[in-house]
Amino acid sequence: MAAVTLWIASLCRPDPGYGGWAYVRRMDGETGATAIKGAAGGERRTSAARMSLTALTEALDGVADLPAETPVTLRFLDPDLAGQLVASDGAYATAEPEAWAAARAALAARAVLELVPASPSAAANGFLAAWAEFGLDTAKSRGSFKAAIPKPNLLKFPG
């Protein structure tokens, strides 16, 4: 069975304030336009916790077309994310209960999920940060925003 790797990134400036998120999905061992997809988005009047949880939920929604038993590796930058996902009384759960519940439900839908903290110096993070920034900037001018990352851009993904 094919495996898939997800990368997520999010940001919020100021916190609370404008936020953005991005994810990229790549089928392991495959190349070309059909092996990769991604999306970016943003919101006004949001928090860093909400953007991190939204990035996670959107990324896991991005693998909903795959069987639940497909192995998924999730690479994330938020150093608090993994701990906050298991703490029902943690800061993310209390500050953003709806986003936290959605993230927990998305996690529960995956039979095999490995959470891996991403190295801040990894090349993939620059790509994701740029798209999260795009989501933030677009949300400033248009409000809540979500769009697919174009395939020509995704084919340059260094991950």
C-alpha positions in Angstrom: 0.0 0.0 0.0 1.3 3.4 -0.9 2.1 5.8 1.9 1.7 9.6 1.9 3.6 12.4 3.6 2.0 15.7 4.6 3.8 18.9 5.5 1.9 21.7 7.3 2.8 25.3 8.3 0.9 28.1 9.8 1.4 31.6 11.1 -0.5 34.5 12.8 0.5 38.1 13.0 -0.2 39.5 15.6 -1.6 36.8 17.8 -4.5 37.2 17.7 -4.7 38.8 14.3 -4.4 37.8 10.7 -3.4 34.2 10.1 -2.4 31.8 7.3 -1.8 28.1 6.8 -0.6 25.8 4.1 -0.1 22.1 3.4 1.5 19.9 0.8 0.6 16.2 0.3 3.0 13.9 -1.6 2.5 10.2 -2.4 5.7 8.5 -1.3 7.7 6.9 -4.1 5.8 8.7 -6.8 6.7 11.7 -9.0 4.8 14.1 -11.3 1.8 16.2 -11.0 -0.6 13.4 -9.9 1.6 12.6 -6.9 1.4 16.0 -5.2 -1.2 18.5 -4.1 -1.6 21.2 -1.6 -3.6 24.2 -0.5 -3.2 27.4 1.4 -5.6 29.7 3.2 -6.1 32.4 5.8 -8.4 34.1 8.1 -8.9 37.5 9.8 -9.3 37.8 13.6 -7.8 34.4 14.3 -5.1 32.9 16.6 -1.9 31.0 16.1 -3.6 27.9 17.7 -6.5 28.1 15.3 -4.2 28.4 12.3 -2.1 25.4 13.4 -5.2 23.3 14.0 -6.7 24.5 10.7 -3.5 23.5 8.8 -3.7 20.0 10.4 -7.4 19.6 9.6 -7.1 20.8 6.0 -4.1 18.5 5.4 -5.9 15.5 6.8 -9.0 16.4 4.8 -6.6 16.4 1.8 -6.1 12.6 2.3 -9.7 11.8 2.7 -9.7 10.3 -0.8 -7.3 7.6 0.3 -8.2 4.5 2.3 -8.2 5.1 6.1 -5.5 2.5 6.5 -3.1 4.3 4.2 0.0 5.2 6.3 0.4 9.0 6.7 3.4 10.8 8.0 2.7 14.4 9.1 5.5 16.8 9.3 4.7 20.0 11.3 6.5 23.1 12.6 4.4 24.1 15.5 6.4 22.8 18.5 3.3 22.6 20.7 1.0 20.9 18.2 1.5 17.2 19.2 1.2 17.9 22.9 -1.9 20.1 22.5 -3.7 17.4 20.5 -3.7 15.0 23.4 -4.5 17.5 26.2 -8.2 18.0 26.4 -7.6 20.9 28.9 -4.6 22.4 27.1 -4.4 25.9 25.7 -5.5 25.0 22.2 -8.5 23.0 23.4 -9.7 25.8 25.7 -8.9 28.7 23.3 -10.2 27.1 20.1 -12.6 24.2 21.1 -14.2 23.9 17.7 -11.0 23.8 15.7 -9.4 21.5 18.3 -12.4 19.1 18.1 -12.2 19.1 14.3 -8.5 18.3 14.4 -9.1 15.5 16.9 -11.8 14.0 14.6 -9.5 14.2 11.6 -6.8 12.5 13.5 -9.1 9.7 14.6 -10.1 9.0 11.0 -6.6 7.9 10.2 -5.6 4.3 11.2 -1.9 4.9 10.7 -0.6 8.4 11.4 3.0 9.3 12.4 3.5 12.9 13.7 7.0 14.1 13.0 8.3 17.5 14.1 9.9 19.2 11.1 13.4 20.7 11.3 13.1 24.5 11.1 16.0 24.5 8.6 14.3 22.1 6.2 13.9 23.5 2.7 10.2 22.5 2.6 9.5 24.9 5.4 10.4 28.0 3.3 8.0 26.8 0.6 5.2 26.3 3.1 5.9 29.5 5.0 5.6 31.5 1.8 2.2 29.9 1.0 1.0 30.5 4.6 2.1 34.1 4.2 0.1 34.3 0.9 -2.9 33.0 2.8 -2.5 35.6 5.5 -2.0 38.4 3.0 -5.0 37.3 0.9 -7.2 37.1 4.1 -6.2 40.7 4.9 -7.7 41.9 1.6 -10.5 39.4 1.0 -11.4 37.8 4.3 -11.4 34.0 4.9 -9.6 32.4 2.0 -8.7 28.8 0.8 -7.3 27.8 -2.5 -5.3 25.0 -4.1 -1.6 25.6 -4.6 -1.1 25.6 -8.4 0.6 22.4 -9.8 3.6 24.4 -11.4 4.4 25.7 -7.9 3.9 22.3 -6.3 6.3 20.7 -8.7 9.0 22.9 -7.2 8.3 21.7 -3.7 11.6 20.7 -2.1 10.3 18.1 0.3 
